[in-house]
């Protein structure tokens, strides 16, 4: 007879395992063959209740966030998503209603991003709910964009806007801050929404592997993540803080509390792409971003040296108490 776990998988997850290599989740493994002349790119991220999301967040939003943080890594490598494995650790009290909503949100995003469920595992945990996803993508052979290829003279560019999610997290924790920051309801919803469900820039993947010399997704804060890229490449970056793209909501908040600029630059959860692009390729990269409907901003330059320096309008280098989010 089928176990409760078998029935759970059959009811909620078989319907979204559409890749033929998933074998309808009837086996202990999946099979996948990359297209000819392509490499397989693999990434993994976990999200944990109370750390990456709030326990009362909607199940569909939790599912989307779990998948999208991995899709963001693939986008920054220039890879096209093709499938993922799911490990779901469920505490007591998670019932059919929660699982149905979770699976619906996960299936919706899997279809939207062309990234099918391939398999995984479901387990009971005495601790908090956690969701771990390993995502797979493909990129033309030898074209995966690494962190360690930036060169002096490259331009530093970033997609979208920076800092919204970090500010949104503060608002989730302390809703009264919205009034202090002079945010209207739409601005508050924008910031909290950016924290709740990220928007990975997979539409930029092709442009990234065609034009970027180095790239990574901004998950732990722009200052810290760009610093990691610079260390890997053995270079420095000079960033003009006034050019870092901010949403209207973030600008209003920062204008009311100047210290929030540091929060925006170091807080994380942006899931944008920061890339270095050779000068002769910047124009083409901009055109590709425009065609993809993704905002792109040039914020600085790669130079000889070590580390990322953030320079204000007066030519002073900003210093941060902590350059990026860290679990430890």
C-alpha positions as protocol buffer text, in pm:
chain_id: "A"
residue {
  index: 1
  type: UNK
  ca { x: 0 y: 0 z: 0 }
}
residue {
  index: 2
  type: UNK
  ca { x: 112 y: 355 z: -63 }
}
residue {
  index: 3
  type: UNK
  ca { x: 252 y: 546 z: 233 }
}
residue {
  index: 4
  type: UNK
  ca { x: 129 y: 888 z: 340 }
}
residue {
  index: 5
  type: UNK
  ca { x: 442 y: 1032 z: 181 }
}
residue {
  index: 6
  type: UNK
  ca { x: 368 y: 856 z: -148 }
}
residue {
  index: 7
  type: UNK
  ca { x: 16 y: 994 z: -146 }
}
residue {
  index: 8
  type: UNK
  ca { x: 141 y: 1343 z: -64 }
}
residue {
  index: 9
  type: UNK
  ca { x: 384 y: 1335 z: -357 }
}
residue {
  index: 10
  type: UNK
  ca { x: 124 y: 1194 z: -595 }
}
residue {
  index: 11
  type: UNK
  ca { x: -137 y: 1450 z: -499 }
}
residue {
  index: 12
  type: UNK
  ca { x: 67 y: 1770 z: -494 }
}
residue {
  index: 13
  type: UNK
  ca { x: 392 y: 1724 z: -683 }
}
residue {
  index: 14
  type: UNK
  ca { x: 345 y: 1471 z: -965 }
}
residue {
  index: 15
  type: UNK
  ca { x: 125 y: 1719 z: -1154 }
}
residue {
  index: 16
  type: UNK
  ca { x: 411 y: 1972 z: -1174 }
}
residue {
  index: 17
  type: UNK
  ca { x: 686 y: 1721 z: -1265 }
}
residue {
  index: 18
  type: UNK
  ca { x: 642 y: 1764 z: -1640 }
}
residue {
  index: 19
  type: UNK
  ca { x: 997 y: 1706 z: -1764 }
}
residue {
  index: 20
  type: UNK
  ca { x: 1023 y: 1357 z: -1920 }
}
residue {
  index: 21
  type: UNK
  ca { x: 1338 y: 1298 z: -1719 }
}
residue {
  index: 22
  type: UNK
  ca { x: 1137 y: 1324 z: -1399 }
}
residue {
  index: 23
  type: UNK
  ca { x: 988 y: 981 z: -1481 }
}
residue {
  index: 24
  type: UNK
  ca { x: 662 y: 1096 z: -1323 }
}
residue {
  index: 25
  type: UNK
  ca { x: 840 y: 1083 z: -984 }
}
residue {
  index: 26
  type: UNK
  ca { x: 810 y: 704 z: -992 }
}
residue {
  index: 27
  type: UNK
  ca { x: 1183 y: 641 z: -948 }
}
residue {
  index: 28
  type: UNK
  ca { x: 1463 y: 727 z: -704 }
}
residue {
  index: 29
  type: UNK
  ca { x: 1638 y: 957 z: -951 }
}
residue {
  index: 30
  type: UNK
  ca { x: 1580 y: 1167 z: -1259 }
}
residue {
  index: 31
  type: UNK
  ca { x: 1771 y: 1173 z: -1587 }
}
residue {
  index: 32
  type: UNK
  ca { x: 1874 y: 1476 z: -1789 }
}
residue {
  index: 33
  type: UNK
  ca { x: 2080 y: 1528 z: -2104 }
}
residue {
  index: 34
  type: UNK
  ca { x: 2197 y: 1881 z: -2185 }
}
residue {
  index: 35
  type: UNK
  ca { x: 2144 y: 2000 z: -2542 }
}
residue {
  index: 36
  type: UNK
  ca { x: 2441 y: 1942 z: -2777 }
}
residue {
  index: 37
  type: UNK
  ca { x: 2733 y: 2181 z: -2717 }
}
residue {
  index: 38
  type: UNK
  ca { x: 2592 y: 2297 z: -2382 }
}
residue {
  index: 39
  type: UNK
  ca { x: 2716 y: 2270 z: -2023 }
}
residue {
  index: 40
  type: UNK
  ca { x: 2497 y: 2193 z: -1724 }
}
residue {
  index: 41
  type: UNK
  ca { x: 2496 y: 2460 z: -1452 }
}
residue {
  index: 42
  type: UNK
  ca { x: 2391 y: 2357 z: -1101 }
}
residue {
  index: 43
  type: UNK
  ca { x: 2302 y: 2570 z: -799 }
}
residue {
  index: 44
  type: UNK
  ca { x: 2137 y: 2512 z: -461 }
}
residue {
  index: 45
  type: UNK
  ca { x: 1974 y: 2738 z: -202 }
}
residue {
  index: 46
  type: UNK
  ca { x: 1761 y: 2671 z: 103 }
}
residue {
  index: 47
  type: UNK
  ca { x: 1512 y: 2899 z: 276 }
}
residue {
  index: 48
  type: UNK
  ca { x: 1412 y: 2850 z: 640 }
}
residue {
  index: 49
  type: UNK
  ca { x: 1109 y: 2978 z: 830 }
}
residue {
  index: 50
  type: UNK
  ca { x: 1205 y: 3261 z: 1062 }
}
residue {
  index: 51
  type: UNK
  ca { x: 1525 y: 3329 z: 870 }
}
residue {
  index: 52
  type: UNK
  ca { x: 1431 y: 3384 z: 504 }
}
residue {
  index: 53
  type: UNK
  ca { x: 1055 y: 3418 z: 535 }
}
residue {
  index: 54
  type: UNK
  ca { x: 794 y: 3474 z: 804 }
}
residue {
  index: 55
  type: UNK
  ca { x: 600 y: 3173 z: 937 }
}
residue {
  index: 56
  type: UNK
  ca { x: 270 y: 3335 z: 837 }
}
residue {
  index: 57
  type: UNK
  ca { x: 375 y: 3415 z: 478 }
}
residue {
  index: 58
  type: UNK
  ca { x: 138 y: 3267 z: 218 }
}
residue {
  index: 59
  type: UNK
  ca { x: 249 y: 2915 z: 116 }
}
residue {
  index: 60
  type: UNK
  ca { x: 243 y: 3007 z: -254 }
}
residue {
  index: 61
  type: UNK
  ca { x: 481 y: 3298 z: -186 }
}
residue {
  index: 62
  type: UNK
  ca { x: 717 y: 3073 z: 8 }
}
residue {
  index: 63
  type: UNK
  ca { x: 724 y: 2830 z: -285 }
}
residue {
  index: 64
  type: UNK
  ca { x: 791 y: 3105 z: -536 }
}
residue {
  index: 65
  type: UNK
  ca { x: 1069 y: 3253 z: -326 }
}
residue {
  index: 66
  type: UNK
  ca { x: 1235 y: 2914 z: -284 }
}
residue {
  index: 67
  type: UNK
  ca { x: 1246 y: 2858 z: -659 }
}
residue {
  index: 68
  type: UNK
  ca { x: 1324 y: 3213 z: -761 }
}
residue {
  index: 69
  type: UNK
  ca { x: 1632 y: 3257 z: -542 }
}
residue {
  index: 70
  type: UNK
  ca { x: 1781 y: 2963 z: -733 }
}
residue {
  index: 71
  type: UNK
  ca { x: 1665 y: 3095 z: -1070 }
}
residue {
  index: 72
  type: UNK
  ca { x: 1844 y: 3419 z: -985 }
}
residue {
  index: 73
  type: UNK
  ca { x: 2173 y: 3231 z: -949 }
}
residue {
  index: 74
  type: UNK
  ca { x: 2122 y: 3069 z: -1289 }
}
residue {
  index: 75
  type: UNK
  ca { x: 2045 y: 3406 z: -1448 }
}
residue {
  index: 76
  type: UNK
  ca { x: 2369 y: 3554 z: -1318 }
}
residue {
  index: 77
  type: UNK
  ca { x: 2562 y: 3264 z: -1471 }
}
residue {
  index: 78
  type: UNK
  ca { x: 2395 y: 3323 z: -1809 }
}
residue {
  index: 79
  type: UNK
  ca { x: 2213 y: 2989 z: -1787 }
}
residue {
  index: 80
  type: UNK
  ca { x: 1866 y: 2892 z: -1906 }
}
residue {
  index: 81
  type: UNK
  ca { x: 1669 y: 2702 z: -1637 }
}
residue {
  index: 82
  type: UNK
  ca { x: 1557 y: 2349 z: -1720 }
}
residue {
  index: 83
  type: UNK
  ca { x: 1464 y: 2174 z: -1395 }
}
residue {
  index: 84
  type: UNK
  ca { x: 1495 y: 2148 z: -1018 }
}
residue {
  index: 85
  type: UNK
  ca { x: 1497 y: 1910 z: -723 }
}
residue {
  index: 86
  type: UNK
  ca { x: 1294 y: 1991 z: -411 }
}
residue {
  index: 87
  type: UNK
  ca { x: 1359 y: 1893 z: -50 }
}
residue {
  index: 88
  type: UNK
  ca { x: 1069 y: 1988 z: 173 }
}
residue {
  index: 89
  type: UNK
  ca { x: 1112 y: 1958 z: 551 }
}
residue {
  index: 90
  type: UNK
  ca { x: 768 y: 1978 z: 712 }
}
residue {
  index: 91
  type: UNK
  ca { x: 697 y: 2033 z: 1081 }
}
residue {
  index: 92
  type: UNK
  ca { x: 387 y: 1906 z: 1255 }
}
residue {
  index: 93
  type: UNK
  ca { x: 75 y: 2105 z: 1171 }
}
residue {
  index: 94
  type: UNK
  ca { x: 134 y: 2147 z: 797 }
}
residue {
  index: 95
  type: UNK
  ca { x: -184 y: 2015 z: 635 }
}
residue {
  index: 96
  type: UNK
  ca { x: -349 y: 1969 z: 299 }
}
residue {
  index: 97
  type: UNK
  ca { x: -459 y: 2331 z: 261 }
}
residue {
  index: 98
  type: UNK
  ca { x: -101 y: 2457 z: 307 }
}
residue {
  index: 99
  type: UNK
  ca { x: 45 y: 2193 z: 74 }
}
residue {
  index: 100
  type: UNK
  ca { x: -214 y: 2258 z: -196 }
}
residue {
  index: 101
  type: UNK
  ca { x: -135 y: 2632 z: -197 }
}
residue {
  index: 102
  type: UNK
  ca { x: 241 y: 2567 z: -188 }
}
residue {
  index: 103
  type: UNK
  ca { x: 224 y: 2325 z: -481 }
}
residue {
  index: 104
  type: UNK
  ca { x: 3 y: 2563 z: -679 }
}
residue {
  index: 105
  type: UNK
  ca { x: 251 y: 2850 z: -640 }
}
residue {
  index: 106
  type: UNK
  ca { x: 547 y: 2625 z: -718 }
}
residue {
  index: 107
  type: UNK
  ca { x: 379 y: 2480 z: -1027 }
}
residue {
  index: 108
  type: UNK
  ca { x: 283 y: 2823 z: -1155 }
}
residue {
  index: 109
  type: UNK
  ca { x: 642 y: 2947 z: -1139 }
}
residue {
  index: 110
  type: UNK
  ca { x: 781 y: 2621 z: -1276 }
}
residue {
  index: 111
  type: UNK
  ca { x: 567 y: 2670 z: -1587 }
}
residue {
  index: 112
  type: UNK
  ca { x: 638 y: 3043 z: -1615 }
}
residue {
  index: 113
  type: UNK
  ca { x: 1015 y: 2998 z: -1602 }
}
residue {
  index: 114
  type: UNK
  ca { x: 1032 y: 2671 z: -1797 }
}
residue {
  index: 115
  type: UNK
  ca { x: 1188 y: 2492 z: -1500 }
}
residue {
  index: 116
  type: UNK
  ca { x: 1016 y: 2162 z: -1424 }
}
residue {
  index: 117
  type: UNK
  ca { x: 1022 y: 1966 z: -1100 }
}
residue {
  index: 118
  type: UNK
  ca { x: 1248 y: 1662 z: -1147 }
}
residue {
  index: 119
  type: UNK
  ca { x: 1220 y: 1498 z: -807 }
}
residue {
  index: 120
  type: UNK
  ca { x: 1329 y: 1545 z: -448 }
}
residue {
  index: 121
  type: UNK
  ca { x: 1242 y: 1440 z: -96 }
}
residue {
  index: 122
  type: UNK
  ca { x: 983 y: 1514 z: 170 }
}
residue {
  index: 123
  type: UNK
  ca { x: 1070 y: 1467 z: 536 }
}
residue {
  index: 124
  type: UNK
  ca { x: 929 y: 1547 z: 879 }
}
residue {
  index: 125
  type: UNK
  ca { x: 1123 y: 1789 z: 1097 }
}
residue {
  index: 126
  type: UNK
  ca { x: 1084 y: 1887 z: 1464 }
}
residue {
  index: 127
  type: UNK
  ca { x: 1233 y: 2222 z: 1374 }
}
residue {
  index: 128
  type: UNK
  ca { x: 1109 y: 2504 z: 1151 }
}
residue {
  index: 129
  type: UNK
  ca { x: 978 y: 2455 z: 801 }
}
residue {
  index: 130
  type: UNK
  ca { x: 1255 y: 2460 z: 541 }
}
residue {
  index: 131
  type: UNK
  ca { x: 1261 y: 2436 z: 163 }
}
residue {
  index: 132
  type: UNK
  ca { x: 1577 y: 2345 z: -28 }
}
residue {
  index: 133
  type: UNK
  ca { x: 1596 y: 2355 z: -406 }
}
residue {
  index: 134
  type: UNK
  ca { x: 1873 y: 2245 z: -641 }
}
residue {
  index: 135
  type: UNK
  ca { x: 1821 y: 2404 z: -981 }
}
residue {
  index: 136
  type: UNK
  ca { x: 1973 y: 2305 z: -1315 }
}
residue {
  index: 137
  type: UNK
  ca { x: 2033 y: 2522 z: -1617 }
}
residue {
  index: 138
  type: UNK
  ca { x: 2216 y: 2504 z: -1948 }
}
residue {
  index: 139
  type: UNK
  ca { x: 2460 y: 2741 z: -2113 }
}
residue {
  index: 140
  type: UNK
  ca { x: 2664 y: 2713 z: -2435 }
}
residue {
  index: 141
  type: UNK
  ca { x: 2981 y: 2516 z: -2367 }
}
residue {
  index: 142
  type: UNK
  ca { x: 3243 y: 2724 z: -2191 }
}
residue {
  index: 143
  type: UNK
  ca { x: 3017 y: 3029 z: -2163 }
}
residue {
  index: 144
  type: UNK
  ca { x: 2910 y: 3014 z: -1797 }
}
residue {
  index: 145
  type: UNK
  ca { x: 2985 y: 3356 z: -1650 }
}
residue {
  index: 146
  type: UNK
  ca { x: 3208 y: 3329 z: -1344 }
}
residue {
  index: 147
  type: UNK
  ca { x: 3299 y: 3572 z: -1068 }
}
residue {
  index: 148
  type: UNK
  ca { x: 3671 y: 3569 z: -1143 }
}
residue {
  index: 149
  type: UNK
  ca { x: 3694 y: 3723 z: -1490 }
}
residue {
  index: 150
  type: UNK
  ca { x: 3644 y: 4095 z: -1426 }
}
residue {
  index: 151
  type: UNK
  ca { x: 3923 y: 4316 z: -1565 }
}
residue {
  index: 152
  type: UNK
  ca { x: 4036 y: 4673 z: -1514 }
}
residue {
  index: 153
  type: UNK
  ca { x: 3846 y: 4903 z: -1751 }
}
residue {
  index: 154
  type: UNK
  ca { x: 3522 y: 4704 z: -1737 }
}
residue {
  index: 155
  type: UNK
  ca { x: 3204 y: 4887 z: -1646 }
}
residue {
  index: 156
  type: UNK
  ca { x: 3006 y: 4779 z: -1338 }
}
residue {
  index: 157
  type: UNK
  ca { x: 2634 y: 4749 z: -1412 }
}
residue {
  index: 158
  type: UNK
  ca { x: 2335 y: 4634 z: -1212 }
}
residue {
  index: 159
  type: UNK
  ca { x: 1980 y: 4540 z: -1305 }
}
residue {
  index: 160
  type: UNK
  ca { x: 1660 y: 4673 z: -1148 }
}
residue {
  index: 161
  type: UNK
  ca { x: 1672 y: 4860 z: -819 }
}
residue {
  index: 162
  type: UNK
  ca { x: 1870 y: 4800 z: -503 }
}
residue {
  index: 163
  type: UNK
  ca { x: 1761 y: 4797 z: -139 }
}
residue {
  index: 164
  type: UNK
  ca { x: 1386 y: 4747 z: -169 }
}
residue {
  index: 165
  type: UNK
  ca { x: 1375 y: 4404 z: -6 }
}
residue {
  index: 166
  type: UNK
  ca { x: 1601 y: 4501 z: 286 }
}
residue {
  index: 167
  type: UNK
  ca { x: 1375 y: 4798 z: 359 }
}
residue {
  index: 168
  type: UNK
  ca { x: 1070 y: 4578 z: 310 }
}
residue {
  index: 169
  type: UNK
  ca { x: 1200 y: 4336 z: 572 }
}
residue {
  index: 170
  type: UNK
  ca { x: 1226 y: 4619 z: 824 }
}
residue {
  index: 171
  type: UNK
  ca { x: 868 y: 4718 z: 746 }
}
residue {
  index: 172
  type: UNK
  ca { x: 748 y: 4361 z: 799 }
}
residue {
  index: 173
  type: UNK
  ca { x: 913 y: 4358 z: 1139 }
}
residue {
  index: 174
  type: UNK
  ca { x: 797 y: 4708 z: 1235 }
}
residue {
  index: 175
  type: UNK
  ca { x: 498 y: 4828 z: 1029 }
}
residue {
  index: 176
  type: UNK
  ca { x: 494 y: 5162 z: 1214 }
}
residue {
  index: 177
  type: UNK
  ca { x: 813 y: 5257 z: 1029 }
}
residue {
  index: 178
  type: UNK
  ca { x: 606 y: 5332 z: 719 }
}
residue {
  index: 179
  type: UNK
  ca { x: 477 y: 5652 z: 879 }
}
residue {
  index: 180
  type: UNK
  ca { x: 824 y: 5755 z: 1000 }
}
residue {
  index: 181
  type: UNK
  ca { x: 961 y: 5704 z: 652 }
}
residue {
  index: 182
  type: UNK
  ca { x: 673 y: 5903 z: 500 }
}
residue {
  index: 183
  type: UNK
  ca { x: 566 y: 5615 z: 277 }
}
residue {
  index: 184
  type: UNK
  ca { x: 223 y: 5605 z: 119 }
}
residue {
  index: 185
  type: UNK
  ca { x: 40 y: 5267 z: 105 }
}
residue {
  index: 186
  type: UNK
  ca { x: 162 y: 5192 z: -248 }
}
residue {
  index: 187
  type: UNK
  ca { x: 525 y: 5250 z: -149 }
}
residue {
  index: 188
  type: UNK
  ca { x: 488 y: 5029 z: 157 }
}
residue {
  index: 189
  type: UNK
  ca { x: 336 y: 4751 z: -55 }
}
residue {
  index: 190
  type: UNK
  ca { x: 616 y: 4785 z: -309 }
}
residue {
  index: 191
  type: UNK
  ca { x: 891 y: 4740 z: -49 }
}
residue {
  index: 192
  type: UNK
  ca { x: 728 y: 4454 z: 140 }
}
residue {
  index: 193
  type: UNK
  ca { x: 636 y: 4284 z: -187 }
}
residue {
  index: 194
  type: UNK
  ca { x: 998 y: 4290 z: -303 }
}
residue {
  index: 195
  type: UNK
  ca { x: 1095 y: 4105 z: 14 }
}
residue {
  index: 196
  type: UNK
  ca { x: 808 y: 3858 z: -6 }
}
residue {
  index: 197
  type: UNK
  ca { x: 867 y: 3740 z: -365 }
}
residue {
  index: 198
  type: UNK
  ca { x: 1185 y: 3830 z: -560 }
}
residue {
  index: 199
  type: UNK
  ca { x: 1194 y: 3892 z: -935 }
}
residue {
  index: 200
  type: UNK
  ca { x: 1487 y: 3695 z: -1082 }
}
residue {
  index: 201
  type: UNK
  ca { x: 1633 y: 3841 z: -1402 }
}
residue {
  index: 202
  type: UNK
  ca { x: 1626 y: 3529 z: -1616 }
}
residue {
  index: 203
  type: UNK
  ca { x: 1528 y: 3735 z: -1917 }
}
residue {
  index: 204
  type: UNK
  ca { x: 1888 y: 3865 z: -1904 }
}
residue {
  index: 205
  type: UNK
  ca { x: 2060 y: 3525 z: -1907 }
}
residue {
  index: 206
  type: UNK
  ca { x: 2143 y: 3525 z: -2277 }
}
residue {
  index: 207
  type: UNK
  ca { x: 2282 y: 3878 z: -2262 }
}
residue {
  index: 208
  type: UNK
  ca { x: 2487 y: 3795 z: -1953 }
}
residue {
  index: 209
  type: UNK
  ca { x: 2672 y: 3507 z: -2118 }
}
residue {
  index: 210
  type: UNK
  ca { x: 2718 y: 3704 z: -2440 }
}
residue {
  index: 211
  type: UNK
  ca { x: 2852 y: 4028 z: -2297 }
}
residue {
  index: 212
  type: UNK
  ca { x: 2951 y: 4009 z: -1928 }
}
residue {
  index: 213
  type: UNK
  ca { x: 3305 y: 3929 z: -1819 }
}
residue {
  index: 214
  type: UNK
  ca { x: 3191 y: 3845 z: -1463 }
}
residue {
  index: 215
  type: UNK
  ca { x: 2859 y: 3842 z: -1279 }
}
residue {
  index: 216
  type: UNK
  ca { x: 2673 y: 3725 z: -971 }
}
residue {
  index: 217
  type: UNK
  ca { x: 2330 y: 3774 z: -826 }
}
residue {
  index: 218
  type: UNK
  ca { x: 2284 y: 4028 z: -546 }
}
residue {
  index: 219
  type: UNK
  ca { x: 2150 y: 3815 z: -264 }
}
residue {
  index: 220
  type: UNK
  ca { x: 2355 y: 3930 z: 37 }
}
residue {
  index: 221
  type: UNK
  ca { x: 2382 y: 4303 z: -41 }
}
residue {
  index: 222
  type: UNK
  ca { x: 2535 y: 4498 z: -329 }
}
residue {
  index: 223
  type: UNK
  ca { x: 2839 y: 4616 z: -131 }
}
residue {
  index: 224
  type: UNK
  ca { x: 2931 y: 4272 z: -5 }
}
residue {
  index: 225
  type: UNK
  ca { x: 2851 y: 4080 z: -323 }
}
residue {
  index: 226
  type: UNK
  ca { x: 3044 y: 4316 z: -547 }
}
residue {
  index: 227
  type: UNK
  ca { x: 3330 y: 4287 z: -299 }
}
residue {
  index: 228
  type: UNK
  ca { x: 3321 y: 3907 z: -338 }
}
residue {
  index: 229
  type: UNK
  ca { x: 3335 y: 3942 z: -716 }
}
residue {
  index: 230
  type: UNK
  ca { x: 3630 y: 4179 z: -691 }
}
residue {
  index: 231
  type: UNK
  ca { x: 3820 y: 3946 z: -458 }
}
residue {
  index: 232
  type: UNK
  ca { x: 3763 y: 3650 z: -690 }
}
residue {
  index: 233
  type: UNK
  ca { x: 3887 y: 3853 z: -988 }
}
residue {
  index: 234
  type: UNK
  ca { x: 4177 y: 4021 z: -806 }
}
residue {
  index: 235
  type: UNK
  ca { x: 4054 y: 4371 z: -894 }
}
residue {
  index: 236
  type: UNK
  ca { x: 3885 y: 4673 z: -737 }
}
residue {
  index: 237
  type: UNK
  ca { x: 3564 y: 4854 z: -825 }
}
residue {
  index: 238
  type: UNK
  ca { x: 3480 y: 5221 z: -779 }
}
residue {
  index: 239
  type: UNK
  ca { x: 3105 y: 5272 z: -744 }
}
residue {
  index: 240
  type: UNK
  ca { x: 2936 y: 5612 z: -752 }
}
residue {
  index: 241
  type: UNK
  ca { x: 2669 y: 5582 z: -483 }
}
residue {
  index: 242
  type: UNK
  ca { x: 2446 y: 5844 z: -646 }
}
residue {
  index: 243
  type: UNK
  ca { x: 2421 y: 5621 z: -954 }
}
residue {
  index: 244
  type: UNK
  ca { x: 2300 y: 5312 z: -767 }
}
residue {
  index: 245
  type: UNK
  ca { x: 1940 y: 5265 z: -885 }
}
residue {
  index: 246
  type: UNK
  ca { x: 1677 y: 5311 z: -615 }
}
residue {
  index: 247
  type: UNK
  ca { x: 1300 y: 5285 z: -640 }
}
residue {
  index: 248
  type: UNK
  ca { x: 1086 y: 5586 z: -556 }
}
residue {
  index: 249
  type: UNK
  ca { x: 982 y: 5415 z: -232 }
}
residue {
  index: 250
  type: UNK
  ca { x: 1344 y: 5356 z: -130 }
}
residue {
  index: 251
  type: UNK
  ca { x: 1439 y: 5716 z: -212 }
}
residue {
  index: 252
  type: UNK
  ca { x: 1157 y: 5851 z: 2 }
}
residue {
  index: 253
  type: UNK
  ca { x: 1257 y: 5626 z: 292 }
}
residue {
  index: 254
  type: UNK
  ca { x: 1625 y: 5720 z: 266 }
}
residue {
  index: 255
  type: UNK
  ca { x: 1543 y: 6090 z: 243 }
}
residue {
  index: 256
  type: UNK
  ca { x: 1368 y: 6061 z: 579 }
}
residue {
  index: 257
  type: UNK
  ca { x: 1642 y: 5851 z: 744 }
}
residue {
  index: 258
  type: UNK
  ca { x: 1984 y: 5887 z: 578 }
}
residue {
  index: 259
  type: UNK
  ca { x: 2121 y: 5581 z: 760 }
}
residue {
  index: 260
  type: UNK
  ca { x: 1886 y: 5367 z: 553 }
}
residue {
  index: 261
  type: UNK
  ca { x: 2124 y: 5410 z: 260 }
}
residue {
  index: 262
  type: UNK
  ca { x: 2357 y: 5163 z: 429 }
}
residue {
  index: 263
  type: UNK
  ca { x: 2065 y: 4924 z: 475 }
}
residue {
  index: 264
  type: UNK
  ca { x: 1986 y: 4948 z: 104 }
}
residue {
  index: 265
  type: UNK
  ca { x: 2346 y: 4886 z: -4 }
}
residue {
  index: 266
  type: UNK
  ca { x: 2423 y: 4601 z: 237 }
}
residue {
  index: 267
  type: UNK
  ca { x: 2093 y: 4441 z: 339 }
}
residue {
  index: 268
  type: UNK
  ca { x: 2049 y: 4185 z: 63 }
}
residue {
  index: 269
  type: UNK
  ca { x: 1754 y: 3994 z: -86 }
}
residue {
  index: 270
  type: UNK
  ca { x: 1764 y: 4210 z: -400 }
}
residue {
  index: 271
  type: UNK
  ca { x: 1810 y: 3918 z: -641 }
}
residue {
  index: 272
  type: UNK
  ca { x: 1931 y: 4155 z: -909 }
}
residue {
  index: 273
  type: UNK
  ca { x: 2239 y: 4090 z: -1124 }
}
residue {
  index: 274
  type: UNK
  ca { x: 2563 y: 4282 z: -1076 }
}
residue {
  index: 275
  type: UNK
  ca { x: 2796 y: 4236 z: -1372 }
}
residue {
  index: 276
  type: UNK
  ca { x: 3117 y: 4369 z: -1517 }
}
residue {
  index: 277
  type: UNK
  ca { x: 3110 y: 4438 z: -1889 }
}
residue {
  index: 278
  type: UNK
  ca { x: 3401 y: 4531 z: -2119 }
}
residue {
  index: 279
  type: UNK
  ca { x: 3367 y: 4889 z: -2241 }
}
residue {
  index: 280
  type: UNK
  ca { x: 3317 y: 4788 z: -2603 }
}
residue {
  index: 281
  type: UNK
  ca { x: 3023 y: 4562 z: -2509 }
}
residue {
  index: 282
  type: UNK
  ca { x: 2828 y: 4798 z: -2281 }
}
residue {
  index: 283
  type: UNK
  ca { x: 2616 y: 4942 z: -2559 }
}
residue {
  index: 284
  type: UNK
  ca { x: 2509 y: 4597 z: -2679 }
}
residue {
  index: 285
  type: UNK
  ca { x: 2439 y: 4488 z: -2322 }
}
residue {
  index: 286
  type: UNK
  ca { x: 2218 y: 4794 z: -2270 }
}
residue {
  index: 287
  type: UNK
  ca { x: 2028 y: 4719 z: -2590 }
}
residue {
  index: 288
  type: UNK
  ca { x: 1973 y: 4358 z: -2481 }
}
residue {
  index: 289
  type: UNK
  ca { x: 1844 y: 4472 z: -2142 }
}
residue {
  index: 290
  type: UNK
  ca { x: 1603 y: 4714 z: -2308 }
}
residue {
  index: 291
  type: UNK
  ca { x: 1477 y: 4441 z: -2539 }
}
residue {
  index: 292
  type: UNK
  ca { x: 1424 y: 4215 z: -2236 }
}
residue {
  index: 293
  type: UNK
  ca { x: 1234 y: 4488 z: -2051 }
}
residue {
  index: 294
  type: UNK
  ca { x: 1490 y: 4499 z: -1768 }
}
residue {
  index: 295
  type: UNK
  ca { x: 1626 y: 4827 z: -1631 }
}
residue {
  index: 296
  type: UNK
  ca { x: 2006 y: 4844 z: -1638 }
}
residue {
  index: 297
  type: UNK
  ca { x: 2227 y: 5104 z: -1471 }
}
residue {
  index: 298
  type: UNK
  ca { x: 2600 y: 5164 z: -1502 }
}
residue {
  index: 299
  type: UNK
  ca { x: 2722 y: 5240 z: -1148 }
}
residue {
  index: 300
  type: UNK
  ca { x: 3100 y: 5228 z: -1163 }
}
residue {
  index: 301
  type: UNK
  ca { x: 3424 y: 5102 z: -1309 }
}
residue {
  index: 302
  type: UNK
  ca { x: 3665 y: 4816 z: -1247 }
}
residue {
  index: 303
  type: UNK
  ca { x: 4017 y: 4935 z: -1165 }
}
residue {
  index: 304
  type: UNK
  ca { x: 4343 y: 4787 z: -1047 }
}
residue {
  index: 305
  type: UNK
  ca { x: 4355 y: 4710 z: -676 }
}
residue {
  index: 306
  type: UNK
  ca { x: 4145 y: 4512 z: -432 }
}
residue {
  index: 307
  type: UNK
  ca { x: 3784 y: 4540 z: -311 }
}
residue {
  index: 308
  type: UNK
  ca { x: 3475 y: 4747 z: -383 }
}
residue {
  index: 309
  type: UNK
  ca { x: 3473 y: 5116 z: -289 }
}
residue {
  index: 310
  type: UNK
  ca { x: 3149 y: 5313 z: -268 }
}
residue {
  index: 311
  type: UNK
  ca { x: 3208 y: 5686 z: -325 }
}
residue {
  index: 312
  type: UNK
  ca { x: 2954 y: 5956 z: -236 }
}
residue {
  index: 313
  type: UNK
  ca { x: 2886 y: 6282 z: -422 }
}
residue {
  index: 314
  type: UNK
  ca { x: 3157 y: 6455 z: -221 }
}
residue {
  index: 315
  type: UNK
  ca { x: 3422 y: 6205 z: -318 }
}
residue {
  index: 316
  type: UNK
  ca { x: 3427 y: 6036 z: 21 }
}
residue {
  index: 317
  type: UNK
  ca { x: 3438 y: 5659 z: 56 }
}
residue {
  index: 318
  type: UNK
  ca { x: 3151 y: 5513 z: 257 }
}
residue {
  index: 319
  type: UNK
  ca { x: 3229 y: 5267 z: 535 }
}
residue {
  index: 320
  type: UNK
  ca { x: 2981 y: 5007 z: 651 }
}
residue {
  index: 321
  type: UNK
  ca { x: 2938 y: 4831 z: 983 }
}
residue {
  index: 322
  type: UNK
  ca { x: 2873 y: 4513 z: 785 }
}
residue {
  index: 323
  type: UNK
  ca { x: 2912 y: 4496 z: 409 }
}
residue {
  index: 324
  type: UNK
  ca { x: 2664 y: 4215 z: 356 }
}
residue {
  index: 325
  type: UNK
  ca { x: 2422 y: 3975 z: 518 }
}
residue {
  index: 326
  type: UNK
  ca { x: 2580 y: 3667 z: 674 }
}
residue {
  index: 327
  type: UNK
  ca { x: 2424 y: 3368 z: 848 }
}
residue {
  index: 328
  type: UNK
  ca { x: 2725 y: 3332 z: 1077 }
}
